[in-house]
């Protein structure tokens, strides 16, 4: 997933430091969520989306809201501008957002 995030960030024209930070944050989120997966629900789905003003990385797995990434909206790692957690049915979804336009909201 880190390579795919890096590709999208490079294609969006982001600077090398920002690209590396995004890649590291995506890898860290995947590792953290992999370690919290349960034996009865061992799958983690990761979707990367390039939008005109941002890159979104959605990580989802079956579980409860308490099984979301340990990051919250106040503890945003370098390389990410926004973190959201939500439940979609029985799926826990963590969405990482990196804005790529100069005038976009930042942390």
C-alpha positions in Angstrom: 0.0 0.0 0.0 2.9 2.3 0.7 4.0 2.1 -2.9 0.6 2.8 -4.3 0.3 5.9 -2.0 3.7 7.0 -3.1 2.7 6.6 -6.8 -0.5 8.7 -6.3 1.4 11.4 -4.4 4.1 11.6 -7.1 1.5 11.8 -9.8 -0.2 14.6 -7.9 3.0 16.6 -8.0 3.7 16.6 -4.3 7.2 17.4 -3.0 9.5 14.5 -2.1 9.2 15.0 1.7 5.4 15.1 1.6 5.4 12.0 -0.6 7.7 10.1 1.9 5.6 11.2 4.9 2.3 10.1 3.3 3.9 6.7 2.4 5.2 6.3 5.9 1.8 7.2 7.5 -0.1 4.7 5.2 2.3 1.9 6.1 2.0 2.7 9.8 -1.8 2.7 9.7 -1.8 -0.6 7.9 0.6 -2.1 10.4 -1.4 -0.9 13.3 -4.7 -2.2 12.0 -3.1 -5.5 11.0 -2.1 -6.0 14.6 -5.6 -5.4 15.8 -7.4 -7.8 13.4 -9.3 -10.6 15.1 -8.9 -14.3 14.1 -12.5 -14.5 13.1 -12.2 -11.4 10.9 -8.7 -11.4 9.5 -9.2 -9.2 6.4 -8.2 -5.5 6.0 -9.4 -3.7 2.9 -7.5 -0.7 1.7 -8.7 1.7 -1.0 -6.7 4.6 -2.3 -8.5 7.3 -4.2 -7.1 10.3 -6.0 -9.5 13.2 -6.1 -8.9 16.6 -7.6 -7.9 18.2 -4.3 -6.8 15.3 -2.2 -5.7 11.7 -1.8 -7.9 9.5 0.5 -6.8 6.1 1.9 -9.7 4.1 3.4 -8.9 1.2 5.6 -11.8 -1.1 6.5 -12.3 -4.3 8.4 -15.1 -6.1 10.3 -15.3 -5.2 13.9 -16.4 -2.6 16.4 -15.7 1.1 16.6 -13.2 0.4 19.4 -11.1 -1.5 16.9 -10.5 1.6 14.8 -7.0 2.9 14.3 -5.5 4.2 17.5 -5.0 7.6 15.8 -7.7 10.1 16.4 -8.5 13.5 14.9 -6.2 15.2 17.4 -3.2 12.9 16.8 -2.6 13.3 13.1 0.7 11.9 12.0 3.0 13.7 9.6 2.0 13.2 6.0 -1.8 13.2 6.8 -4.1 16.2 7.1 -7.2 14.6 8.4 -8.3 11.3 10.0 -11.9 10.1 10.2 -13.4 7.0 11.8 -16.8 5.7 11.1 -18.9 2.6 11.1 -20.6 1.4 7.9 -22.7 -1.5 8.9 -20.4 -4.0 10.5 -17.3 -2.4 9.0 -14.9 -0.1 10.9 -13.6 2.5 8.4 -10.6 4.7 9.0 -10.1 7.3 6.3 -6.7 9.2 6.0 -6.8 12.3 3.9 -3.9 14.3 2.4 -4.8 17.6 0.7 -2.7 18.4 -2.4 -3.9 21.9 -3.4 -2.1 24.9 -1.9 -5.4 26.5 -0.7 -6.8 23.3 0.8 -7.5 23.0 4.6 -4.5 21.8 6.6 -3.9 20.9 10.2 
